């Protein structure tokens, strides 16, 4: 199963419209969007942000892991993770940063531009949650009962 490593600020700046508010609110808007829209599908995802403060905090935002680096850039953190993973071929890095792309070249990891990552959502059919699907199946079942009974 692929794992997505997402360059957080790079993706934030690639959005068609920058979320409003302070940087913390912008990051939270991006994370809410990723959790809601799920451009990574059912795969695991880690969003990485540069952090001038903090101790390299990690948190969960829904099913998305969030890393705030400390003592290194998000770019360096992503490159290090790609190089140390036991299965780089199952890693997809989301960034428009040419430096990251160059540094992961030859590892087997794949990359996708932030713009293409966003575009996959715009062309994908809307996702339904299980509750919606269950109601739909119940409705179809009742319809079938009327037709067959």
N, C-alpha and C positions, 0 to 999 in steps of 0.2 A: 504494500500500500504506500503510495507516495506521501512524502512529508513536504509541506510548503514552508520555506523560510522567506518571510516577507520583510523587505526593507521598509519599515513603517513610515518614516518621513518621506521617502521617495514615492511611495504609493499615495500618501496624503497630498503631495504636491501634484500628482497626476490626475486626481479627481477632477471631473468637469467643473465642479464648484467647491471651493474651499469652505469647510464648515466654519460657522461663526464662533466667536468667543476667544478666550485665552487658549494657550497651547494645550493645557490639560483638557479643556472642553473639545478642542479639535481632535486630540488623540482619542478621547472617549467616543466621539461621533464616528470616527473611522472604525474603532473596534466594534461599536454597535452595528455599523453597516456590515462589516465582515461577518459577524455572528448571525445577523439576520439574513443576509443575502447568500452567504456561504459560497463565494466564488471558488473555493477550494473543494467544493463538493462534500463528500463524506470523508475526505482525507484529513489527516492531522495538519495543524498549522501553527507556526510560531511567528509572531510579529515582533520585530526588534526595533527599538528606539534608542538613539543616542541619549545618554543622560549625564548631565554635568554634575548632578547631585545624586545622592543615594549610594547604595552599596551593591549595585548590580541586582536590583530587585526583580523578582519574578512573580507573576500573578496569573490567575485564570480569568478570562473574560468569556463566560459561557464555555464552549469547548475549545477556545483558542488560547494558547499559551502566549503570554506577553513578557518580553524581556526588556528591561531598562539597563543598558550597559553601564559599567563603571570602570574607569581607567583604560578604556579602549572605545573605539568607534563602533557603531553598529556594523559598518562594512567589515572591520577586522573580526568582529564576533562571528558574523555570518561565514566569512572565509574559513575561520578556524573550525567552525562546526562542520562545514562541508568536508574539510580535510580530515577531520577525526572520526567521522561517521563510518560505521562498518559497511554501510550500503549507500554509497554516494549516488548510484544510479537511480535510487528511489527518492532522491532529493530534487526539488524544484525551487529555484531561487527566483523570487519576484523582485525585479529591480530594473531601473533604467540606467544604473550606474555602470559605465564602461569598465571602471577599475575592478569592480567585483566580478564582472563577466570574464575579464582577462585572468584574474587570479584563480577562478574555479575551472578554467579551461584545462582539460586533460584529466580531471578528477572523475569524470563520468556523470557528474551532476548536470542537470539541465537548468536552463533559465528561461524566463518569460518576461517580456517587458511589462511594466506596470500598466501601460495603456492597453496592451492585449489582454492582460488579466481582467481589467475592468470591462473590456469589450465582450469577454466570454459571458458575462452576466447579462448584458444588454441583448444578446442574441439567444440566450437560453430561455426555455419556457419557465414560467413562474413555478416555484416549488410549492407543494401543498404539504401541510403537516398531517400527521396520522389521523388527527381528529376529523379533518376535512375529508380524507380518503374514506374513513370508516363511515361517516354520514353518507357519502356518495355510494358506497357499497350497499349500505342498508336501503337506500332509496332504490337502487337498481334491483335489489332482491325483492322488495315489495312490488315493484313494477312487474318483475318476472312472475311473481306469484299471481297477480291479477291476470296476466296473459295466459298462464298455464293452468290455473285452477278454475 
